[in-house]
Amino acid sequence: MQFSLSKLFAVVAVVAATANALPASETEAKAAVPSPLTPQIGAPVPAVVPAPQDFNVGTVWTNSNKGGSAGNLNVGGIPSGCRNFVSPFIDSISSIQVNSGIRCVFFVDINCKGASITVQNGAFVADLQGTNFQDSLSSFSCFAN
């Protein structure tokens, strides 16, 4: 197969003309726009971070025998870290129940300080009357039993 010099230059001219059909800025712009249908190779995959969810580990009541206002002992994880009670429960708890497999320590001062009482593994304290903890609990922390 023989190529003449003129045919070779004609092929080179066609290739060059095709490559220069778009100005360099448009060529670069088109190359930079990824297709919405195909992911870019090496592109970072966005991490899915679930929102923290509190879960219930027990219940407290303002009156004995599950009476009065009820409040769930919601924690973000086990161990829970210290959680302070808020109104109407701070210094007004009279009965407590903790879920099975959980141990909660209740404190008379905020930030899990002062005297404490432990309730664990599904126990129900019907009445804190007669203890030093009736209407005096301010914070708690829970653990796996």
C-alpha positions in Angstrom: 0.0 0.0 0.0 1.4 3.3 -1.0 0.7 6.6 0.4 1.4 9.7 -1.4 2.7 12.6 0.6 -0.3 14.7 -0.4 -2.7 12.1 0.9 -0.8 11.8 4.2 -1.0 15.6 4.6 -4.7 15.6 3.8 -5.4 13.0 6.5 -3.3 15.0 9.1 -5.2 18.1 8.1 -8.6 16.4 8.7 -7.5 15.1 12.1 -6.2 18.5 13.1 -9.3 20.3 11.9 -11.5 17.9 13.9 -9.4 18.4 17.0 -9.7 22.1 16.7 -13.4 22.2 16.0 -14.1 23.6 19.5 -12.1 26.3 21.1 -9.8 25.1 23.9 -12.0 26.7 26.6 -15.1 24.9 25.4 -13.3 21.6 25.1 -12.0 21.9 28.6 -15.4 23.0 29.9 -17.1 19.9 28.3 -14.4 17.6 29.7 -14.9 19.1 33.2 -18.6 18.4 33.3 -19.2 14.9 34.6 -22.1 12.9 33.2 -25.0 12.7 35.6 -25.4 9.0 34.8 -21.9 7.8 35.5 -19.8 8.4 38.6 -16.4 9.8 38.2 -13.6 7.4 38.9 -11.9 8.2 42.1 -14.6 10.6 43.3 -15.2 10.4 47.0 -18.3 8.6 48.1 -20.3 10.7 50.5 -20.5 9.2 54.0 -24.0 8.5 55.4 -24.0 9.6 59.0 -27.1 8.6 60.9 -28.6 11.1 63.2 -28.1 10.1 66.8 -31.2 8.6 68.3 -32.0 8.4 72.0 -33.4 5.1 73.3 -35.3 4.4 76.4 -33.6 2.4 79.3 -36.3 2.9 81.9 -38.9 5.2 83.4 -39.3 7.5 86.4 -42.4 8.8 88.1 -43.1 11.8 90.3 -45.4 9.8 92.6 -45.0 6.3 94.1 -46.3 3.2 92.3 -46.0 4.7 88.8 -48.2 7.6 89.7 -47.9 11.3 88.7 -45.9 12.4 85.7 -43.9 9.8 83.9 -40.6 10.4 82.2 -38.5 8.1 80.0 -34.8 7.6 80.8 -33.6 8.3 77.3 -29.9 7.9 76.5 -27.8 8.1 73.4 -25.8 5.0 74.1 -24.5 2.6 76.7 -22.6 3.7 78.8 -24.8 6.8 78.7 -22.6 9.4 80.3 -24.2 11.6 82.9 -27.7 13.0 82.2 -29.3 15.7 84.4 -33.0 15.6 85.1 -35.1 18.6 84.1 -38.5 19.9 85.4 -40.8 18.3 86.5 -38.5 15.4 87.5 -35.5 17.1 89.1 -35.8 16.6 92.9 -39.3 15.1 92.6 -38.9 11.4 91.6 -40.7 8.8 93.8 -40.6 5.6 91.7 -38.2 4.1 89.2 -38.1 1.2 86.8 -35.0 0.2 84.7 -35.2 -2.1 81.7 -33.7 -5.6 81.7 -30.0 -5.7 81.0 -29.5 -2.1 82.2 -28.0 -0.7 85.4 -28.6 3.0 86.2 -27.1 4.9 89.0 -29.1 7.9 90.2 -27.5 10.8 92.0 -28.8 13.5 94.4 -26.7 16.2 92.7 -26.5 17.4 89.1 -23.6 16.1 87.0 -23.7 12.7 88.7 -22.4 13.8 92.0 -23.3 13.2 95.6 -25.0 10.2 97.2 -26.4 7.6 94.8 -28.7 4.7 94.4 -28.5 1.9 91.8 -31.4 0.3 90.1 -30.8 -2.5 87.6 -31.9 -5.4 85.4 -35.7 -4.8 85.2 -36.1 -3.8 88.8 -39.0 -1.6 89.9 -38.7 0.6 92.9 -42.3 1.4 93.8 -41.6 4.0 96.4 -38.5 5.8 97.5 -40.3 6.9 100.7 -38.2 6.0 103.7 -34.9 6.4 101.8 -32.7 9.4 101.5 -33.6 9.5 97.8 -37.3 10.4 97.9 -37.8 13.6 95.9 -34.0 14.3 95.8 -32.6 12.7 92.5 -31.1 15.2 90.1 -29.0 13.1 87.6 -28.3 9.6 86.4 -25.9 7.5 84.3 -26.7 4.0 82.8 -24.6 1.0 81.8 -25.0 -2.5 80.5 -25.8 -4.8 83.3 
